[in-house]
């Protein structure tokens, strides 16, 4: 049971020893800066927020929905739709605290096929402010830009950077799409795009899991995943959910190969029960010790 395309074991041994040595010497791993995007997976809703997610609001001639159908991860994504009366369709976050510096940004997007006038430009960008509470605008500062989004109904990954100038104290994030090519045309009320798992963080981006699947095979359950980028990544664990517990099914950490272009991995759970439905989770482990969950993915009973 092993991941595909893995480097020699000596690389993993050195990485683990380095981390263990730091801990033994009392040196704490470098702290992971917090993702400042509010409600980044759009999971939180409820009274005063629905039908959209809490901490995000649609602007004029735009509507948002906290969508439970086919999210990238978790239970919801955000679906942004034009009302057909303007060239820019957008939603903004609540004001959050921010400081000067360079932010790494990432977003998953999905554009359904078959739209009469599909979005042709997607943006996830911040606006920084020198005052607390988002007063005194400074600059938009960059962000992620996708000028030719793929409209195949699948999730895709976009990354970018934004620079907050000196004196920054707060920020808001915007999710935007346009239709046509410059000069942009009015988006009809059939134009829509979905977003999930927003990140704006001063630390390197964690491994981006752009696909995760599981299926039965003659040897058990085959779990596959692909990363869109890997930075500061140590490796991965695969877990099978048993009731409310998640049980790790790999004996040793599956080492990350690394690289910004991403890598494909596979692992076979040879002890998977055959006659009941199962759920699998993927956990990525950073060199700092930070761990992030992805999934679950489901496998039907055989």
Secondary structure, DSSP 8 states (H G I E B T S, - for coil): ---TT---HHHHHHHHHHHHHHHHTT----------STTTT-----TTTTTS-TTEEE-TTEEEEEE-SS-SSSS-EEEEEE-SS-SEEEEEE--EE--SEEEEEEEEEE--TT-TT-EEEEEEEEEEEEETTTEEEEE--EEEEETT---SSS-EEEEEEEEE-TT--EEEEEEEEEESSSS-B---TT-EEEEEEEEEESS----EEEEEEEEEETTEEEEEEEEEEBSSEEEEEEEEEETTEEEE--SS-EE---BTT--EEEEEETT--SSS-EEEEEEEEETTS-EEEEEEEEE---
